[in-house]
Amino acid sequence: MKLGISSYTFPWAIGLPGVVPDRPLKPLQLLEKAEELGVGLVLFGPNLPLDSLPEKDLREVVKRADASNIDLEIGTKGIASEHLRAQIQFAKRSGAILVKTTPERADGQIPTRFEIANCLRAIVDELTEEEIGLAIDNSRISAQELNEILGSLNSRWVGAALDTATPLALQGWQISVRVLGHRTLSLHIKDFVVRPEAHGMGFSVQGCPAGLGQINVPWIVESFASLRIEPSAILESWTPEQKTLRETIALEEAWARQGVDYLRRFIPE
């Protein structure tokens, strides 16, 4: 496995809807954080897209990543074949090794499994030719359904982006690892704690630093090792909002350092 960070490791510093810092984190600054943390992989997601940069700025990002031996991955939303083709070509131009996408239609609705399979089937040859991976996020469809879709394609260039937290509404992270582990290209590690409400009616879910929640990282790493699968391993965070945005960003930064230090015990690369 290769340990990395993403734009979702620092979402508060980049800015969220209605909450934008005075000086939002920029792509070059995210690379600087990767250098400071000593990781060799950065995923730029839809909250900090590289394909919206002016050409000059993009060249600076690519040059900085090359100089620091940092691999790039890009994240997007959508499953339409033409959109994915454009993302594959952008990945090739920017030197990114993987495209991660969330399967959804333009209106935000979840496409059927047949739509997803047909759209992916149309671009498999292009992925193979360019040798770029395409990872499908597991947050919107069940692990079993995604496994069947990926199995029907029979391509090592199309796999799963397995997030440990976002599929909570569908199923637990253990099921996701057991079902999708052998098809995973990108592992996104978010730790969290589920606690019963004080009144006993329901539960609350809150993010926490990696290693202090309910995600069993050693078990996950061992599971991939037994399958002889080595996806990228990306630390992300659900940092709770503090009294001020400055305090929230500071906590986010601390969690990133703490999380990388913890994950280094099991993912040394």
C-alpha positions as CSV (number, residue, x, y, z in Angstrom):
1,M,0.0,0.0,0.0
2,K,1.0,3.6,-0.5
3,L,-0.1,6.1,2.1
4,G,-1.5,9.4,1.0
5,I,-3.8,12.3,1.8
6,S,-6.6,14.0,-0.2
7,S,-8.4,17.3,-0.4
8,Y,-10.9,15.6,2.0
9,T,-8.2,15.4,4.6
10,F,-8.5,19.2,4.9
11,P,-12.1,20.1,3.8
12,W,-12.5,22.9,6.3
13,A,-9.3,24.6,5.2
14,I,-10.4,24.3,1.5
15,G,-14.0,25.5,2.3
16,L,-17.4,24.0,2.6
17,P,-20.8,25.4,1.5
18,G,-21.4,28.5,3.5
19,V,-18.1,28.2,5.4
20,V,-15.1,29.5,3.5
21,P,-11.9,30.6,5.1
22,D,-10.3,34.0,4.2
23,R,-7.4,32.1,2.5
24,P,-8.7,28.8,1.3
25,L,-6.1,26.0,0.8
26,K,-4.8,25.8,-2.7
27,P,-3.5,22.8,-4.7
28,L,0.2,23.7,-4.2
29,Q,-0.4,24.0,-0.5
30,L,-2.0,20.6,-0.4
31,L,1.2,19.2,-2.0
32,E,3.2,21.0,0.7
33,K,1.2,19.3,3.4
34,A,1.9,16.0,1.8
35,E,5.6,16.8,1.8
36,E,5.4,17.9,5.5
37,L,3.6,14.7,6.4
38,G,6.0,12.6,4.4
39,V,3.4,10.8,2.2
40,G,3.8,10.1,-1.5
41,L,0.3,10.3,-2.8
42,V,-2.3,13.1,-3.1
43,L,-5.9,12.8,-4.3
44,F,-7.5,16.0,-5.6
45,G,-11.2,15.6,-5.2
46,P,-14.2,17.6,-6.5
47,N,-13.7,20.1,-3.7
48,L,-10.3,21.0,-5.1
49,P,-10.4,20.0,-8.8
50,L,-7.2,20.2,-10.8
51,D,-9.1,20.4,-14.1
52,S,-10.4,23.8,-13.2
53,L,-6.9,25.3,-12.8
54,P,-5.4,27.6,-15.4
55,E,-2.8,25.8,-17.5
56,K,0.1,27.6,-15.9
57,D,-1.1,26.7,-12.4
58,L,-1.6,23.1,-13.4
59,R,1.9,22.8,-14.8
60,E,3.2,24.1,-11.4
61,V,1.3,21.5,-9.5
62,V,2.5,18.7,-11.8
63,K,6.1,19.9,-11.6
64,R,6.0,20.2,-7.8
65,A,4.5,16.6,-7.5
66,D,7.2,15.2,-9.8
67,A,10.0,17.0,-7.9
68,S,8.6,15.6,-4.6
69,N,7.9,12.1,-6.0
70,I,4.3,12.4,-5.2
71,D,1.8,10.4,-7.2
72,L,-1.4,12.2,-8.2
73,E,-5.0,10.8,-8.2
74,I,-8.0,12.9,-9.3
75,G,-11.6,12.6,-8.0
76,T,-14.8,13.5,-9.8
77,K,-18.6,12.9,-9.8
78,G,-20.6,11.3,-12.5
79,I,-20.7,8.1,-14.5
80,A,-21.5,9.3,-18.1
81,S,-19.0,7.8,-20.5
82,E,-18.1,11.1,-22.2
83,H,-17.4,12.7,-18.8
84,L,-15.2,9.8,-17.8
85,R,-13.3,9.9,-21.1
86,A,-12.6,13.5,-20.5
87,Q,-11.3,12.7,-17.0
88,I,-9.1,9.9,-18.3
89,Q,-7.5,12.2,-20.8
90,F,-7.0,14.9,-18.2
91,A,-5.4,12.2,-15.9
92,K,-3.0,11.3,-18.7
93,R,-2.2,15.0,-19.3
94,S,-1.6,15.7,-15.6
95,G,0.2,12.4,-14.9
96,A,-2.4,11.1,-12.5
97,I,-2.5,7.4,-12.0
98,L,-6.1,7.0,-11.0
99,V,-9.5,8.6,-11.5
100,K,-12.0,8.1,-8.6
101,T,-15.7,8.8,-9.3
102,T,-19.0,8.7,-7.5
103,P,-21.7,7.1,-9.6
104,E,-24.5,9.6,-9.9
105,R,-26.5,11.2,-12.7
106,A,-26.3,14.9,-13.5
107,D,-29.4,15.5,-11.3
108,G,-27.7,13.8,-8.3
109,Q,-29.8,10.7,-8.5
110,I,-28.2,7.2,-8.3
111,P,-28.1,5.5,-11.7
112,T,-29.2,1.9,-12.1
113,R,-26.7,-0.9,-12.1
114,F,-27.2,-1.4,-15.8
115,E,-26.5,2.3,-16.5
116,I,-23.3,2.1,-14.5
117,A,-22.2,-1.1,-16.2
118,N,-22.9,0.2,-19.7
119,C,-21.1,3.5,-19.1
120,L,-18.0,1.7,-17.6
121,R,-18.0,-0.9,-20.3
122,A,-17.7,1.9,-22.9
123,I,-14.4,3.2,-21.5
124,V,-12.6,0.0,-20.4
125,D,-10.5,-0.1,-23.6
126,E,-9.4,3.5,-23.1
127,L,-8.4,2.8,-19.5
128,T,-6.4,-0.3,-20.6
129,E,-4.7,1.6,-23.3
130,E,-3.7,4.5,-21.1
131,E,-3.0,2.3,-18.1
132,I,-5.1,4.5,-15.8
133,G,-7.2,3.1,-13.0
134,L,-10.8,4.0,-12.4
135,A,-12.2,3.6,-8.9
136,I,-15.9,3.6,-8.3
137,D,-16.9,5.0,-4.9
138,N,-18.9,2.7,-2.7
139,S,-20.9,5.3,-0.9
140,R,-24.0,5.3,-3.1
141,I,-24.5,1.6,-3.9
142,S,-24.2,-1.5,-1.9
143,A,-20.9,-3.5,-1.9
144,Q,-22.6,-6.5,-3.3
145,E,-24.1,-4.6,-6.2
146,L,-20.8,-2.8,-7.0
147,N,-19.0,-6.1,-6.8
148,E,-21.3,-7.6,-9.4
149,I,-20.9,-4.6,-11.7
150,L,-17.1,-4.7,-11.5
151,G,-17.1,-8.5,-12.0
152,S,-19.1,-8.1,-15.2
153,L,-16.4,-5.9,-16.6
154,N,-13.5,-8.2,-15.9
155,S,-10.8,-5.5,-16.1
156,R,-8.0,-4.8,-13.6
157,W,-8.2,-1.1,-14.5
158,V,-11.7,-0.7,-13.1
159,G,-12.2,-1.3,-9.4
160,A,-13.7,0.1,-6.2
161,A,-12.9,3.2,-4.1
162,L,-13.6,1.8,-0.7
163,D,-14.5,4.4,1.9
164,T,-14.7,3.2,5.5
165,A,-17.3,5.8,6.6
166,T,-19.5,7.1,3.9
167,P,-21.4,3.7,3.2
168,L,-22.8,3.8,6.8
169,A,-26.3,4.3,5.5
170,L,-26.0,1.2,3.4
171,Q,-23.8,-1.2,5.4
172,G,-20.8,-1.4,7.7
173,W,-17.2,-1.0,6.7
174,Q,-16.4,-4.7,7.5
175,I,-18.9,-5.9,4.9
176,S,-17.5,-3.5,2.4
177,V,-13.9,-4.8,2.9
178,R,-15.0,-8.5,2.8
179,V,-17.1,-8.0,-0.4
180,L,-15.0,-5.4,-2.3
181,G,-11.5,-6.0,-0.9
182,H,-10.3,-8.0,-3.9
183,R,-11.6,-5.3,-6.3
184,T,-10.3,-2.2,-4.4
185,L,-8.0,0.2,-6.1
186,S,-8.2,3.1,-3.6
187,L,-8.9,2.8,0.1
188,H,-10.2,5.9,1.9
189,I,-9.7,5.7,5.7
190,K,-12.1,7.8,7.8
191,D,-12.4,6.8,11.5
192,F,-15.5,7.5,13.5
193,V,-17.5,6.7,16.6
194,V,-21.1,5.7,16.8
195,R,-22.7,6.6,20.2
196,P,-26.3,6.1,21.5
197,E,-28.1,9.4,22.1
198,A,-28.6,10.3,25.8
199,H,-32.3,9.7,25.5
200,G,-31.8,6.2,24.0
201,M,-33.7,7.1,20.8
202,G,-31.2,6.7,18.0
203,F,-27.5,7.2,17.5
204,S,-25.0,9.9,16.6
205,V,-22.0,9.5,14.3
206,Q,-18.9,11.6,14.8
207,G,-15.5,11.6,13.1
208,C,-12.4,11.1,15.2
209,P,-8.6,10.8,14.6
210,A,-7.6,7.6,12.9
211,G,-7.0,4.9,15.4
212,L,-9.3,6.3,18.1
213,G,-12.6,5.1,16.6
214,Q,-14.3,2.0,15.5
215,I,-12.3,1.3,12.3
216,N,-10.0,-1.7,12.8
217,V,-7.1,-0.5,10.6
218,P,-4.8,-3.5,11.4
219,W,-7.6,-5.9,10.3
220,I,-8.2,-4.0,7.1
221,V,-4.5,-4.0,6.2
222,E,-4.2,-7.7,7.0
223,S,-7.3,-8.4,4.9
224,F,-5.7,-6.7,1.8
225,A,-2.4,-8.4,2.5
226,S,-4.1,-11.8,2.5
227,L,-5.7,-11.0,-0.9
228,R,-2.3,-9.7,-2.2
229,I,-4.0,-6.4,-3.0
230,E,-2.2,-3.1,-2.6
231,P,-4.6,-0.2,-3.1
232,S,-3.6,3.4,-2.4
233,A,-4.5,4.2,1.3
234,I,-5.7,7.7,1.8
235,L,-6.3,9.4,5.1
236,E,-9.5,11.5,5.2
237,S,-11.4,13.2,8.1
238,W,-14.8,14.0,9.4
239,T,-13.5,16.8,11.7
240,P,-16.3,18.3,13.8
241,E,-16.9,22.0,13.7
242,Q,-15.4,23.9,16.6
243,K,-16.4,27.4,18.0
244,T,-14.5,29.2,15.3
245,L,-13.3,28.2,11.8
246,R,-9.7,28.9,12.9
247,E,-10.1,26.3,15.7
248,T,-11.7,23.8,13.3
249,I,-8.9,24.1,10.8
250,A,-6.3,23.7,13.5
251,L,-8.0,20.6,14.8
252,E,-8.2,19.3,11.2
253,E,-4.4,19.8,10.9
254,A,-3.7,18.0,14.1
255,W,-5.9,15.1,13.1
256,A,-4.0,14.8,9.8
257,R,-0.6,14.6,11.6
258,Q,-2.0,12.2,14.2
259,G,-3.7,10.1,11.6
260,V,-0.6,9.7,9.4
261,D,1.6,8.8,12.4
262,Y,-0.9,6.1,13.4
263,L,-1.3,4.7,9.9
264,R,2.5,4.6,9.5
265,R,2.5,1.7,12.0
266,F,0.7,-0.5,9.5
267,I,1.4,1.2,6.1
268,P,5.1,2.0,6.2
269,E,5.4,3.1,2.5
